[in-house]
């Protein structure tokens, strides 16, 4: 199942100045794998993170 995300999925469009950075450390290997997967799916790393969070949230609320 391949999913392509578009602008505005699950979030109202925000001005760039209204966004904040997440600052946390990950291993170089995890970053490489995460980025590679995002590229292979044709989505940004940010969109992949948002999608993963939404799926995890949905699963844990059951």
N, C-alpha and C positions, 0 to 999 in steps of 0.2 A: 504494500500500500504506500504509494508515494503521494505526498502532500506538498503543494506549493503554496506558500503564504504570500499574501498581497498586503499593501499598505492598509492600515486600519483594521486588520483582523483582531477582534477582541479588545480593541482599545481605540478610544477616540483619537483623532489626529492631534498631536501636540506640537507646539513650537519647539525647535531644538533647544532654546534657552530654558524650557520647562523640564528638561530631562536631567537625570542625575547619573553618575557613574557608579558601578558596583566595583568595589576594590577587594579582591581576594586572590590568594595564591593557588595556582594549580601546577601540576608537574608539566614539564615540556612535552612529555609523551601524551598526556591527556589533551593538551592544547592542540597538538598535531592531529590527533584522532578526531577531536571535536570539529576542528576547522575543516579537515578533509571530508568529514561526513556532511557538514553544511554545504560545502562546495559541490559535492556529488549530488545533493538534493536541490541545488540551485537556490538556496536560501542563505540569508546572512546568519552569522553566529548569534546575533541578538534574537532573530526570529526563532532559531532553533532553541535557544534558552527559554524564550517565552512559551513555545509550544511544549517543551518538556515540563515546564512548571505547571502549565494548564493540565496536562495529562496526569502528573503526579498529584495535583490538588484534587482532581476528579476521582482518582483511584482511592485516595485516602479519606474522602468524604463518604464513602459507602459504608 
